[in-house]
Amino acid sequence: MPNENNGKLLPCIIQFTKLLSAIVKMRQYYDAVISLSKQMELAGLSPNTYALNILINCFCKLQHVDLGFSVLAKVIKLGLQPDVVPFTTLINGLCKVGKFSQAVELFDDTVARGCRPDVHTYNTIINGLCKIGETAAAAGLLKKMEEAGCQPDVVTYNTIINSLGKDRRMNEALDIFSYMKAKGISPTVISYNSLIHGLCNCSQWKEALSILNEMTSLNIMPDIVTFNVLVDTFCKEGKVSEAQGVLKAMTEMSVELDVVTYNSLIYGHSLWMHGSC
């Protein structure tokens, strides 16, 4: 039932929350959510945990993570028990604005509070660690994650595999990849692209082609990213026939060349013309 204030009928918190949720789904109207939250306060309505979680999400989307923390403080002050959702949102918000060390601190604080992180929380902090080059710490967190009874998903593994590839630690990346498959988690095109990109960075193009053959044998279709990495590698290394082979495969699989493909071919052609390869 609506509340009454000075003879005026006011919507209840449930109605406000439904409206908040609807506006959030529109994505571009986060400012409207914040305005609505102020109206809630002026109306003397006590927000519930769900409504406050929506506000935290909005502030983080607007890159006002500090205001998101203010909402979390309000949650605690009201005696409400926050679950893992607002902590995960704030961790992600901190990572989005480049405050990775603070994100790690908040993750540790979340665990210390007895709030059990879920796979989304772990994936968020693992991604943050990988972005600042802390791949070893991310891999260590993968182990702790399993020990805590939280099962990693393909996103978890893909993030670490990709980071190891960027670090040119391909033996470890391949080990994680094999471990993931042994756990019954099916690789995606992203998994294979990360391996192929890492192997190409290490000039292990034969191994990269082997990975390509494996993915196609499993009916995981390569995308433009897969082919662009291979074309770029072969063009830079002067492997003309191999580059042509990749282009042929692209045509057979109906994958259209894009500007990245053409740039690699132009660069490769320039090298071949000047005898630099």
N, C-alpha and C positions, 0 to 999 in steps of 0.2 A: 504494500500500500504506500502511496506517496506520503511524505512527511508534510506537516503544516508549519509554516513559519510566518508570523504576523498576518495570519489570515490567508496566506498564499500557499497553494499546493506545490510541494517540491518533489522531484523524483527521488526515489530511494537509491541506496548505494548500488543495488543490483542493476538498476536501470542505467546509472552512470557508468558502471563497469562495462555493461554491454555496449554502450555508446563508445567508450574508450577503445574497446577491442575492435569495433567496426571501423573506427577512424584509422587505427594503426594499420589495418589491412590495406588501406589506401596508400600507405607508404609515404607519399609526399606531404601528408598533412600532420606531421609530428607537432608542429607549433600549435595546431588546434587542440591536440591532446593536452599540452601543457596549460593552455588557456582553460580547458575544461576542468583540469585538476584544481586550478585556482578557484573556479566556481564551486567545486565540491567543498573546498575548505570554507569559503564564504557562506555556504549554505549550512555549515555546521555538521556535515556528514563525515563520519569516521570511515576512512577507506579500509578495504580488506586487503589481504595479502596479494590477491590476484591483481587488483587495481594498482597497487604499488609496484608490482613486478612490471606491469605495462609501462608505468612512468619511468622506471629505471631503464627499460629497454629504449624508450623514446629519447631520453637524455643521452644515452650512449650512442644512438644513431645520429644524434645532432652533435656528437663529439663533445658533449658537456658531461664528461664522466664524473667530475666533481659534484655536479648536481645529482647525479645518480647515487653517489655515496651519501648525499644528504637525505635522499629518500630512504636508503637502507637504514640510516641512523634513526629515521622516524619510525620505521618498521619495528626496530628493537625497542625504541622508547615507548611505543604503544603496547609493548608486551607481546607482540606477535612473534611467532617463531618462523624466521625465514628458512625456506628449504634451499636446495642447491641452485635453483633457477636464478635468483638475483645475483648470487656470487659468480655463476658462470657468465651471466650477461656483463657484469662489471669487469671480469677478467678479459673477456673478449673486447670490451670497450677500451680498456687500457692498452691491449695489444694493437688495436686499430689506430691509436694515437701515438704509438711508438714507445709507450711506457712499459717495456717488457719486464724490467726488474721489479716494478711495482706489481705487475700481474703475477709474477712468481711469488712475491710476498703475500698477496691476497690468497693465492692458491694454498699456500702453507697455512695461512690463518684459517681458511675454510676447513681444512683437515683438522686443525687444532681445536676448532669449535665443535668437532664431532659431527660435522656435516659431511656426509659421504659423497664425494664427487662421482658423477656418472660419466659415461663415455664421452658426452659432449664437453664436459668440463676438462677431462684429460686431453681430448683432441685440441681444444682451444689453447691450453697451456703448452702442449707439445709443439703445436704450430708456431706459437710465439717463441719458444726456445730455439726452434730451427731457424727462424728468421734472424736471430741475432748470432747465429753460428754455434749455438750450444747443442750441437747434434748429439754429443755424448750424453749430456744431461737428459735430452729427450729420450734417447734409447734406454737410459737408466729408469726413467719414469715409466716407460713401457713395461719394464719388469715389475716395478712397484704396483703398477696398475693391475697386472695379472695376480700378483700376490694378494691384493686387496679384494680380489673376487670380481673385478670389473673387466669384462672381456673386450679387448680391442676390436675395432672393426676395420674394414678395408681403408677407411680414411686415415686411421691411426698409422697403419703400416705404410700407406702411400706417402704420407708426410715425411716419415723418417727415411724411407727409401729415396725420395727425391732429394732430401737434404744431404744424405750420404753421397749421392751421385754428384751433387754440386761440390762436395768436399773431395771428390775423386777417390772416395773410399769404396770402390766397387765390390771388393770381396765381401765387405760387411753388408753392403746393399743387397748383394745376391743371397747372402746368408739369411737376411731378414725376409727376403722374398720367398725363399724356400721354406722358412719357418712358417710364414703366413699360409702358404699352400698346405703345409702339413697340418695346420690347425683347421683345415677345411674351409678357409676363406678364399673365395674365388677372386683372382686378380681382375682388374678392370683395364681398359685402354690406358688409363692414367698410370697404373702400375707399370705397364710395359713401356709407355712413353718415357717415364722417369728413368728406367733402366737403360733404354736405348740412348737417351740423351747423355746419361752419365758415361756409358761405354764409349760413345762417340767423342766426348770431351777428353777421354783417356786414349784416344786413337785406337780403340779396340773395336774397329768397325766390323770385323769378321764375327766377333761375339754379338755385336748389335744386330747383324743380319740373322744370326741364330735365334736371337730373342724374337725378331720379327717373324721368323718361320714358326716359332712356337705359338705365338699369339694367333696367327692365321690358322694354324692346325686346330686350335681350340674354338674357331669361329668367332674370335674377337677381332673385329675389323679395324685395321689401322685407320687413323684419321689424318687430316691435313698436317697436324702437328708431328705425327710419326714420320711422315714422308719428308716434311721440310727439314727435320733434323738430319735425316740420312742424306738428302740431296745436298744440304749445306756442307756436311762433313766430306762427302765424296768430291764436291767441287773444290773445296779448299785443299784437299790432298791430291788433286789431279787424277782421281779415279774416274776417268771418262766413261768407260763401259759400265761401271757400277752405277754411276749417276743415271745413265740412260736406262739401265735395268729398273731403277726405282721409278723413273718417269713412266716406263712401260707398265709397271705394276699399278701405278696411280690411274692410268687410263683404263686398264682392265677392271679396276675396282670402282670406276666412275667417280674418282676423287678429283675435283677440279684444282688446277694450279691457282695459287693466289699470288699476291704481290711479293710475299716472302720467298716463295719458290722462284719466281722470276729474278729477284734480286740475287739470289744465290747462283742461279745459272749465268747471269750477266757477269758476276764476279769471277766465277769459274772460267767462263769463256775468255775473260780478260787475261787471266793467268795463263791459260793455254796459248793464247795469241802471242804473249810476250815470253813464252818459254820458261815461265817461273815454276813449272811443275813437271 
